[in-house]
Amino acid sequence: MALFYQHNINDTTKLAIWKIEEDAYFFLEHVPLQREITHPHKRLQHLAGRYLLRLLFSDFPFEEILIADTKKPYLPHEQYHFSISHCGDYAAAIVSSTQRVGIDIEIPTERVLRITHKFLNAEELKEFNIQGSLFKDQGSIIKIPNLRLATTLWSAKEAMFKWWGWGAVDFSEMLRINHFELKEEGIIQTRFIRQSMNVPLELHYKLMPDICLVWLSTEAANI
């Protein structure tokens, strides 16, 4: 068993992270494989994410999960709202019977610095002083001090995207992040802007030695 982290947000909303140390047979004893996944590690990630759903709520009906055209998994009668994220040897899930949710986990890597211009707008790049490039000194990459900040910003926008889940989103323009000072854990104030919608969202984040975790939950009728 490798439950890495669990947080009960309230009586109806819980999240957890699983560190994958088992083989597929462990999960298949508890979780049906609803679609064929040929890549072995992606298969493990998929199974671990589904396994967490029932770990958080023992009556979660994962056999009823459907996949929308946007690739968002959902339950047709919405007895639970849920979101799943995978990264490396970790899977995370958040489940709620009353709230709309989103979650993302990321392992900080320099790759995120190469794509900051794709998910941050000009104001955010300036506000957070993010440099979207890597520097080299005699052939070796210098550690970039804002790597964890850039990863947290990316993870925040991924969590918002999963919270929405119903169509294309321009990460840089439709998902807006207010300034905050990065700590080991805290709150991020954001806005989701789409057509006539302008919804304030409060995200929570937690930085761990290997991963960055961001999640949000709102009243289900919030949008």
C-alpha angles and dihedrals in degrees: 000000000000111000100165101182139354131186125183102206093186139325093291103032127061138162135192143177123219122201106214110231098138132085124244093265091066092058096039089062087065107022129050116227101235096187135022114262113183100188105087098215095044087050090054091048091050093049094046091052092051090045090057092057093067093036088062095042116017093207096051106138100218091164086070095056114129128191118229123217086259088058091248111144114224144158113248094225094037095226082151132024113209146169131196133199133184132195128164109313093346135090125186133190137181121196132184136173092202110025138064108239145191132185138181136179125191137180106224111245133160089250090082090063090059093058102040090110088060098056104024123065123223093266092052093047089054096040094053095033091231116176111206097206141069125238125215130205115194091335098311125105115244115226109256110222094211096054094106090047092051090048091050091051091050092047091049092055092045090053090050090049091052091046089056097038099161107097150342116322130193101222096201099046107026099041110058126185124201120219117276136164111248114238133159088278136355150118130298121202113213142162130224109212121187125151105307093352122102107167123176112221131190114212128190125213137188126189117211129181093266106019147033117227125197128174142164138190129189136173107286092237093051093110 
